């Protein structure tokens, strides 16, 4: 009888854990202004051209001045002038926190704070953090995000309309 009670308790705990895991997975897939801002910041500091997917249409669809390509080209030029490859300019983010300053149904102002380390190779930044190697730079950025096409997108804070 005690064996059945143990099995029953184990099964109940397992099913509860599974149920909560499913809930957490669905909660994580929900698009939020903070999630958009952090995703964009990670791609921005990693010089990932996919950041255009999280950029508002006003900036992303401007064919005259492609801000993403201009930013990556400018950063590549800076790296070359210093005698480095563009990968030297990449940074990885750690301890990222967000705080919503203002929000309504179509726009939000998000403050992102955290730490950055050089991320020539993604593994380098993690090893540097683990062994306290390399310079840590603080990140404190305010970003404006808007909802376009059902997705939150960054519109100001990294690139602004006036820069383009």
C-alpha positions, 0 to 999 in steps of 0.5 A: 500500500505504501508503494502505491502512495509513493507512486501516486505522489510521484505521479502527481508531482510529475504531472504538476511540474509538467503542467507548470512547464507548459504554462511557462513555455507559453508565457515566454512566447508572448511578445512584450515591449521588454522582450523586444527591447532586450532581443534588439539590444542583444542583436545590436551589440552582436552586430547581427543584421537580423536586428532589422526584424525588431526595428520599426517600419519607419526605420527598417523600410527606409531604402535610402538610408538602411540604418542597420547596414550603415551601423554595421558598415560604420562599426566595421570601418572603426574596427579596421581603423583600429587594426581589428576584425569586426568581431572585436567590436561585438559585445555580449550582454549579462545581468540584463534588467528592464524597467517600463517607464511608460506604456500604453496599448501601442507604445512603451518606453523601456529602460534597459540596464546590464553589463557588457563584455567584449564578445569576439566569440560568444564563448569568450564573453562567458569565460571572461565573466566566469574568470573575471577577465576583460573589461565590463562596461555598464549598459543603461539605455532607454528605448522607445518601442511601438506595436506594429503588425501585432509585434513590438518593435524598437523605434528610438533609442539605438537608431532614431529617425533623426539619425537616418 
